[in-house]
Amino acid sequence: MAIISEQLKNDFCKDIMQYVEEHSSSYMDAVIVLSEQRGFAPEMGAKLIDKPIIEKIRIEGEESNLLPKINKLPFRFCDCTTK
């Protein structure tokens, strides 16, 4: 099993942000394209991304109906009048 360096992760995340900005692309597409350019599978690229990019991909997935929407604040309604 290969150890993934923090430098590789940081560089990959910076490249994703730059790609999205320059190409008006989605984060999902950027991960796929940049992974292929570097010669590894998108699954490997997914292991290199940080939490802010993961969150942006999740939001993209929700907006395109690829993922179910998650409520921002989970509320539970209860009948507080019963004891």
C-alpha positions as CSV (number, residue, x, y, z in Angstrom):
1,M,0.0,0.0,0.0
2,A,1.4,3.4,-1.0
3,I,1.6,6.2,1.4
4,I,0.1,9.4,0.1
5,S,2.1,12.5,1.0
6,E,0.6,15.6,2.3
7,Q,2.4,17.6,-0.4
8,L,0.7,15.5,-3.1
9,K,-2.7,16.0,-1.5
10,N,-2.1,19.8,-1.2
11,D,-0.9,20.1,-4.8
12,F,-3.8,18.0,-6.2
13,C,-6.3,20.2,-4.3
14,K,-4.7,23.4,-5.5
15,D,-4.8,22.0,-9.1
16,I,-8.5,21.2,-8.7
17,M,-9.4,24.6,-7.5
18,Q,-7.3,26.2,-10.4
19,Y,-8.9,23.9,-13.0
20,V,-12.4,24.7,-11.8
21,E,-11.7,28.4,-12.0
22,E,-10.0,28.3,-15.4
23,H,-12.4,26.0,-17.1
24,S,-15.7,26.9,-15.4
25,S,-15.9,23.2,-14.6
26,S,-17.5,21.2,-11.8
27,Y,-15.4,19.8,-9.0
28,M,-16.4,16.3,-10.0
29,D,-15.2,16.8,-13.6
30,A,-12.0,18.4,-12.3
31,V,-11.1,15.4,-10.1
32,I,-11.7,13.0,-13.0
33,V,-9.8,15.0,-15.6
34,L,-6.8,15.7,-13.3
35,S,-6.7,12.1,-12.1
36,E,-6.5,10.9,-15.7
37,Q,-3.9,13.5,-16.6
38,R,-1.7,12.2,-13.8
39,G,-2.2,8.6,-14.8
40,F,-4.3,7.3,-11.9
41,A,-7.9,6.3,-11.5
42,P,-10.5,8.8,-10.2
43,E,-10.9,6.6,-7.1
44,M,-7.3,7.4,-6.3
45,G,-7.9,11.1,-6.9
46,A,-10.8,11.0,-4.5
47,K,-8.5,9.9,-1.8
48,L,-6.4,13.0,-2.3
49,I,-9.1,15.7,-2.0
50,D,-9.7,17.6,1.2
51,K,-12.9,18.2,3.1
52,P,-13.8,21.6,1.6
53,I,-13.6,20.0,-1.9
54,I,-15.6,17.0,-0.7
55,E,-18.3,19.3,0.5
56,K,-18.4,21.2,-2.8
57,I,-18.7,17.9,-4.7
58,R,-21.5,16.8,-2.3
59,I,-23.4,20.1,-3.0
60,E,-22.9,19.7,-6.7
61,G,-24.3,16.2,-6.4
62,E,-27.4,17.4,-4.5
63,E,-28.0,20.2,-7.0
64,S,-27.8,17.9,-10.0
65,N,-30.0,15.3,-8.2
66,L,-27.2,12.7,-8.1
67,L,-27.3,12.7,-4.3
68,P,-30.3,13.1,-2.0
69,K,-30.6,16.5,-0.5
70,I,-29.6,16.7,3.2
71,N,-31.3,19.1,5.5
72,K,-28.9,21.8,6.8
73,L,-30.3,21.7,10.3
74,P,-31.7,18.4,11.5
75,F,-34.9,19.1,13.4
76,R,-36.8,16.5,15.4
77,F,-40.4,17.4,16.2
78,C,-41.6,16.2,19.5
79,D,-44.8,16.6,21.5
80,C,-43.4,18.3,24.5
81,T,-46.8,18.5,26.2
82,T,-46.8,14.8,27.1
83,K,-45.0,13.5,30.1
